[in-house]
Amino acid sequence: MQIELEEFLEEVKFQMLEWDTLTEEDILGWEKKARKWLNSYRDTKHLISKKRDDIYLRIKNEDVASEHARLYYRAKRDNQFEEYWKTFNLFSC
């Protein structure tokens, strides 16, 4: 499945709003780190294609956004942010 980057990031952040314990600061922090990860991503398995000025990502399915929100919530709940970011992959969970 292919999705535009900004649309995908907004969907993940929207899904994160379901978890009351995730603050706006948490959510924006996630976005910042996810963008940093994406800028350093070099694997061609999940090609990132540019169409005009938009960037499109290839993700496993539409559940990836809600899974990111759930895993991030669990990382906060369990104080496991370091482990979360060690295994982070924007394209799949």
C-alpha positions as CSV (number, residue, x, y, z in Angstrom):
1,M,0.0,0.0,0.0
2,Q,1.3,3.5,-0.8
3,I,0.5,6.6,1.2
4,E,1.6,10.2,1.2
5,L,4.1,10.9,4.0
6,E,2.2,13.9,5.5
7,E,-1.1,12.0,5.4
8,F,0.5,9.0,7.1
9,L,2.1,11.1,9.9
10,E,-1.1,12.9,10.5
11,E,-3.0,9.6,10.8
12,V,-0.5,8.2,13.3
13,K,-0.8,11.4,15.4
14,F,-4.6,11.3,15.2
15,Q,-4.5,7.6,16.4
16,M,-2.3,8.7,19.3
17,L,-5.0,11.1,20.5
18,E,-7.0,8.0,21.5
19,W,-4.5,7.4,24.4
20,D,-5.2,9.9,27.1
21,T,-1.7,9.5,28.6
22,L,0.0,10.7,25.4
23,T,0.4,14.5,25.6
24,E,0.7,16.8,22.7
25,E,4.4,17.1,23.6
26,D,4.7,13.3,23.4
27,I,3.0,13.2,20.0
28,L,5.0,16.0,18.5
29,G,8.2,14.4,19.9
30,W,7.2,11.1,18.1
31,E,6.8,13.0,14.8
32,K,10.1,14.7,15.1
33,K,12.0,11.4,15.8
34,A,10.0,9.6,13.1
35,R,11.0,12.3,10.5
36,K,14.7,12.0,11.7
37,W,14.5,8.3,11.3
38,L,13.1,8.7,7.8
39,N,15.8,11.1,6.8
40,S,18.4,8.4,7.7
41,Y,16.5,5.5,6.2
42,R,18.6,3.8,3.4
43,D,16.9,0.4,2.9
44,T,15.4,0.1,-0.6
45,K,12.9,-2.6,0.4
46,H,10.3,0.1,1.1
47,L,10.9,2.5,-1.6
48,I,10.0,6.1,-0.9
49,S,8.9,7.7,-4.2
50,K,8.4,11.3,-5.0
51,K,5.6,12.4,-7.2
52,R,5.7,16.1,-7.9
53,D,6.5,17.6,-4.4
54,D,4.9,14.8,-2.4
55,I,6.7,11.9,-0.8
56,Y,4.9,8.5,-0.8
57,L,5.7,5.6,1.5
58,R,5.1,2.0,0.9
59,I,3.6,0.5,4.1
60,K,2.3,-3.0,4.9
61,N,-1.3,-2.1,5.3
62,E,-3.6,0.6,6.7
63,D,-3.3,-0.8,10.3
64,V,0.3,0.4,10.5
65,A,-0.7,3.9,11.8
66,S,-2.8,2.6,14.6
67,E,-0.1,0.0,15.5
68,H,2.4,2.8,15.8
69,A,0.1,4.7,18.1
70,R,-0.4,1.6,20.3
71,L,3.3,0.7,20.5
72,Y,4.2,4.3,21.4
73,Y,1.5,4.4,24.1
74,R,2.9,1.1,25.5
75,A,6.5,2.5,25.4
76,K,5.3,5.5,27.5
77,R,3.3,3.4,29.9
78,D,6.2,1.1,30.5
79,N,8.9,3.7,30.3
80,Q,10.5,1.9,27.4
81,F,11.1,4.8,24.9
82,E,14.7,3.7,24.4
83,E,13.7,0.2,23.4
84,Y,10.9,1.5,21.2
85,W,13.2,3.7,19.1
86,K,15.8,0.9,18.8
87,T,13.3,-1.2,16.9
88,F,11.4,1.6,15.3
89,N,10.4,1.2,11.6
90,L,8.0,3.6,10.1
91,F,6.9,1.2,7.4
92,S,5.8,-1.7,9.6
93,C,5.4,-2.7,13.2
